[in-house]
Amino acid sequence: MLYEINEKALKLESEGKRIIRLNLGDPDLDTPPAIVEAAYDAMKAGKTKYSSSYGEKPLREKIAELHGVKPDNVVVTPGSKWGVFATMYLMLRNGGNVIIPTPYWTAYGLIAKSLGAETRLLKTELENDWKVDPAELEALIDKDTKMIILNNPNNPTSKVMDDKTLDGIVEVAEKRGVTILSDEVYGAIAFTKTKSILEYDGGFKHILTNGFSKTFSMTGWRIGYIVADKLLVDKITRLNQITINNVPIFIQDAALKGIELRAQIATAIKQEYEERAEVASKMLTAAGFSFSKPDAPFYVFPKKAGLNSEKFTLDLLDKGVAIAPGSSFGDYLEHFRISLTAPKEQIEEALNIICEAPK
């Protein structure tokens, strides 16, 4: 229903209705001017031709330096979503199953379904602070399990996985010989330290997917990357060669400029969204909603006992506010997701409507 709500919101806007869009994780902040200028300069310099399907060497070197790996372990992709898809395609196209803790980003399940892979969902709960139980995880693993997908920090809860829980998951995965695909696209802008899958010395047993969309407000630029063992990097590169060929060089130059300015950009975006999360938390608490306080941008995932969030979401759309129902992220009908990706005054206006709406 996530995509259905978005299409309805777009249709209403096209008909002239004002909609406050809190349904997508698309930062409202502009891409920093220095990044835009870097792309413009690259285009003026003629960097508009075909290029390596691995990605440009300077960008791969900077990404490798950022993560403490070698450039041979990095491949550039058109957005982190393509990195997720390419990895799942290569590992699941011949069957098997994938385990995904919920609530989860809708695309993981849709990709698995498109490949004919079985999805095994491991439900976590607000009442247990969204913790994954490693024992429950292990009980879902069998001889056909090819992958565990983690999203850390998580969309839609904005929860950062604590070190002990992550340690337990990695221990189970390595004992059972299962690869972890860790989507860490919100990691650099988390409000608290986030442990990366790359911090485990496993000889690249596991895979990192990341991107520039969230940290640098570059959602429409479509650039991300995978960090993995060279065998998988080579396979993704061959997939790039027969599909997208390469991310445009001028976009890669823009991403390179983003990494150069990463510290100041990440600091500013964290401060902005932490302030928004604080405002949302106060208003939702006062209205009687239960939720875990965000550890990262951009989401809050409130709950109200007895709520039908699908009906609630459609009713709010009629009132000019777009959010996402909890059922889009698993078996969470009493929850809904708010994306704090609108100007502050609009967020407060929308939250007032949300908090006053009949439950």
C-alpha positions in Angstrom: 0.0 0.0 0.0 3.1 2.3 0.3 3.2 2.9 -3.4 -0.6 3.1 -3.8 -0.7 6.0 -1.2 2.1 7.8 -3.1 0.2 7.5 -6.4 -3.0 8.8 -4.7 -1.1 11.7 -3.2 0.4 12.6 -6.6 -3.1 12.4 -8.2 -4.6 14.7 -5.6 -1.8 17.2 -6.0 -2.3 17.1 -9.8 -6.0 18.0 -9.2 -4.9 21.1 -7.1 -5.2 19.7 -3.6 -2.4 20.6 -1.1 -0.8 17.5 0.4 1.8 17.6 3.1 4.1 14.7 2.0 5.3 12.7 5.0 5.0 9.4 3.2 8.4 9.0 1.5 12.0 9.1 2.8 13.0 11.8 0.3 14.9 14.6 2.1 13.4 18.0 1.5 16.8 19.7 1.9 18.5 20.7 -1.4 21.6 18.8 -2.6 24.5 20.9 -1.3 25.6 23.5 -4.0 29.2 22.2 -4.0 28.0 18.8 -5.1 25.8 20.3 -7.9 28.7 22.4 -9.1 31.0 19.4 -9.2 28.5 17.7 -11.5 28.2 20.8 -13.7 32.0 21.2 -13.9 32.4 17.5 -14.9 29.7 17.9 -17.7 31.5 21.0 -19.0 34.7 19.1 -19.0 33.2 16.5 -21.3 32.7 13.7 -18.7 29.5 12.5 -20.5 30.8 9.3 -22.1 30.7 5.6 -21.3 32.9 4.5 -18.5 33.9 1.6 -16.3 31.1 -0.6 -15.0 33.0 -0.9 -11.8 32.8 2.8 -11.2 35.5 5.5 -11.6 38.8 4.7 -9.8 39.0 8.0 -7.7 35.5 7.4 -6.3 36.1 3.7 -5.6 39.3 4.7 -3.8 37.6 7.2 -1.7 34.8 4.8 -0.8 37.4 2.2 0.0 39.3 4.6 2.3 36.0 5.5 4.0 35.3 1.9 4.9 38.9 0.6 5.4 38.8 -1.8 2.4 40.5 -2.1 -1.0 39.1 -0.5 -4.1 38.8 -3.9 -5.6 36.0 -4.6 -3.0 33.9 -1.7 -4.2 31.5 -1.4 -7.2 29.4 1.7 -7.9 25.7 1.2 -8.6 22.8 3.4 -9.7 21.4 3.9 -6.2 21.6 1.6 -3.2 18.4 -0.1 -4.3 20.1 -1.4 -7.4 22.9 -2.7 -5.2 20.3 -4.6 -3.1 18.6 -5.9 -6.2 21.8 -6.9 -8.0 23.0 -8.8 -4.9 19.7 -10.5 -4.3 19.4 -11.4 -8.0 22.8 -13.0 -8.1 22.3 -14.9 -4.8 18.6 -15.9 -5.1 17.9 -16.3 -8.8 18.4 -20.1 -8.5 16.0 -20.5 -5.6 16.4 -20.6 -1.8 15.1 -18.4 0.9 16.0 -15.1 2.5 15.3 -14.1 6.2 14.3 -10.5 6.9 13.5 -9.0 10.3 10.4 -6.9 10.3 9.3 -4.2 10.2 11.2 -3.9 6.9 11.6 -1.8 3.8 9.0 -3.1 1.3 11.5 -3.4 -1.6 13.3 -6.4 0.0 10.2 -8.6 0.0 9.1 -7.4 -3.5 12.5 -8.2 -5.0 12.6 -11.6 -3.4 9.2 -12.4 -4.7 10.1 -11.2 -8.2 13.0 -13.7 -8.1 10.9 -16.6 -7.0 12.7 -16.8 -3.7 10.9 -17.6 -0.4 10.8 -14.8 2.2 10.9 -15.8 5.8 10.0 -12.8 8.0 11.2 -12.6 11.6 8.8 -10.3 13.5 10.1 -7.9 16.1 8.0 -5.7 18.4 8.0 -2.2 19.8 7.4 -3.7 23.2 10.8 -5.4 23.0 12.5 -2.3 21.5 12.6 -3.9 18.1 15.3 -6.4 19.1 16.0 -9.4 16.9 16.3 -12.6 18.9 19.3 -14.6 17.5 17.7 -17.9 18.6 14.5 -17.1 16.7 16.7 -16.2 13.7 18.6 -19.4 13.8 15.3 -21.4 14.0 14.3 -20.0 10.6 17.6 -21.1 8.9 17.7 -24.3 6.9 19.9 -25.7 4.1 18.2 -23.5 1.5 18.8 -20.2 3.4 21.0 -18.0 1.1 20.8 -14.6 2.9 19.8 -12.6 5.9 19.0 -8.9 5.2 19.6 -6.3 7.8 18.6 -2.6 7.6 20.7 -0.8 10.2 19.5 1.9 11.1 16.1 0.6 10.3 13.4 1.9 8.0 10.6 2.4 9.3 11.6 2.4 13.0 14.7 4.6 12.8 16.2 2.2 15.3 19.9 1.5 15.5 20.7 -2.1 16.3 22.7 -2.5 19.5 26.1 -4.1 19.4 25.1 -7.2 21.4 22.2 -8.0 19.1 24.3 -7.5 16.0 27.1 -9.6 17.4 24.5 -12.4 18.1 23.1 -12.2 14.5 26.6 -12.4 13.0 27.6 -15.3 15.2 24.5 -17.3 14.1 25.1 -16.4 10.4 28.7 -17.4 10.5 27.9 -20.6 12.4 25.3 -21.6 9.8 27.2 -20.3 6.8 24.7 -17.7 5.8 25.6 -14.3 4.1 24.3 -11.1 5.6 23.4 -8.2 3.3 23.5 -5.1 5.5 21.8 -2.0 4.1 23.4 0.9 6.0 22.2 3.8 3.9 21.2 5.8 7.1 24.3 4.9 9.1 26.4 8.0 8.4 23.6 10.3 9.6 22.5 8.3 12.7 22.2 10.2 15.9 24.1 7.5 17.7 27.0 5.3 16.7 26.1 2.5 14.3 28.2 -0.6 14.1 28.8 -1.6 10.5 28.9 -5.2 9.2 32.3 -4.4 7.9 33.6 -4.2 11.5 33.5 -8.0 11.7 36.6 -9.7 10.5 35.0 -12.3 8.2 37.1 -12.0 5.0 34.1 -10.3 3.3 31.7 -13.1 4.3 29.1 -10.4 4.4 28.0 -7.6 2.2 27.5 -3.8 2.7 25.1 -1.8 0.5 25.2 2.0 0.9 24.5 5.1 -1.1 24.5 8.9 -1.3 20.8 9.6 -1.3 20.1 10.2 2.4 23.4 11.7 3.7 23.8 14.1 0.8 20.2 14.7 -0.2 20.9 13.1 -3.6 17.9 10.8 -3.9 17.3 11.6 -7.6 20.9 11.4 -8.6 20.8 7.6 -8.3 24.2 6.6 -7.0 25.2 3.9 -4.5 27.7 1.2 -4.0 28.4 -2.3 -2.8 31.3 -3.4 -0.6 31.9 -7.1 -0.8 34.5 -9.8 -1.8 36.0 -9.4 -5.2 34.1 -12.4 -6.7 30.7 -10.7 -6.0 32.0 -7.3 -7.0 33.0 -8.8 -10.4 29.6 -10.4 -10.8 27.8 -7.2 -10.1 30.1 -5.4 -12.5 29.2 -7.9 -15.2 25.5 -7.4 -14.4 26.1 -3.6 -14.7 27.7 -4.2 -18.1 24.6 -5.9 -19.6 22.1 -3.5 -18.0 23.0 0.0 -16.9 26.6 0.0 -18.1 27.8 2.7 -15.7 26.6 5.5 -13.5 27.3 8.7 -15.4 30.8 10.0 -14.6 29.5 13.5 -13.8 27.3 12.0 -11.1 30.3 10.1 -9.8 32.3 13.3 -9.6 29.4 14.9 -7.6 29.5 11.9 -5.2 33.2 12.3 -4.9 32.8 15.9 -3.8 30.2 14.8 -1.3 32.7 12.4 0.3 35.2 15.2 0.5 32.6 17.4 2.4 31.1 14.4 4.2 31.9 15.5 7.8 30.2 18.9 7.5 27.3 17.8 5.4 26.5 14.8 7.7 26.8 17.0 10.8 24.3 19.5 9.4 21.8 17.0 8.3 21.9 15.1 11.6 21.3 18.3 13.5 18.4 19.2 11.3 16.6 15.8 11.5 17.3 15.3 15.2 15.5 18.6 15.9 12.6 17.4 13.8 12.5 14.0 15.6 12.4 15.8 18.9 9.4 17.9 17.9 7.6 14.9 16.5 8.3 12.8 19.6 6.9 15.4 22.0 3.7 15.9 19.9 3.1 12.2 19.4 3.7 11.4 23.1 1.3 14.1 24.1 -1.3 12.6 21.8 -1.0 9.1 23.4 1.0 7.3 20.7 3.6 4.7 21.5 6.9 4.5 19.6 10.6 4.2 20.0 12.4 7.5 19.8 14.3 7.7 16.5 18.1 6.9 16.6 18.4 8.2 13.0 16.6 10.1 10.3 14.0 10.2 8.9 11.2 8.2 10.4 8.9 7.7 13.3 6.8 4.5 13.5 4.0 5.2 16.1 1.4 2.7 17.4 -2.1 3.1 18.8 -3.9 0.0 20.1 -6.9 -0.9 17.9 -5.8 1.4 15.1 -6.5 0.4 11.5 -3.6 2.3 9.9 -4.8 1.6 6.4 -8.1 3.4 7.0 -6.3 6.0 9.1 -3.9 6.7 6.3 -6.6 7.1 3.7 -8.6 9.4 6.0 -5.6 11.6 6.6 -5.0 11.8 2.8 -8.5 13.4 2.6 -7.3 15.9 5.2 -4.2 16.8 3.2 -1.6 14.7 4.9 0.2 11.7 3.3 1.8 9.0 5.6 2.4 5.3 5.2 0.4 2.5 6.9 2.2 0.1 9.1 1.0 -2.9 7.0 3.4 -1.7 4.3 6.3 -2.9 6.5 5.0 -6.2 7.7 2.2 -7.3 10.1 1.9 -3.9 11.8 -1.7 -2.7 11.2 -1.7 -0.6 14.4 1.4 1.3 13.3 2.0 4.0 10.7 5.2 5.6 9.4 5.8 9.3 9.4 8.7 10.6 7.3 10.1 13.9 8.7 11.0 15.0 5.2 9.1 18.3 4.8 9.9 21.8 6.1 9.5 22.1 9.9 6.4 24.2 9.8 4.7 21.7 7.5 5.7 18.8 9.8 4.1 20.5 12.8 1.0 21.3 10.8 0.7 17.7 9.7 1.4 16.3 13.2 -1.4 18.5 14.6 -3.8 17.0 12.0 -2.5 13.5 12.8 -2.8 13.9 16.6 -6.3 15.4 16.3 -7.6 12.8 13.8 -10.1 10.2 15.0 -8.4 7.0 15.9 
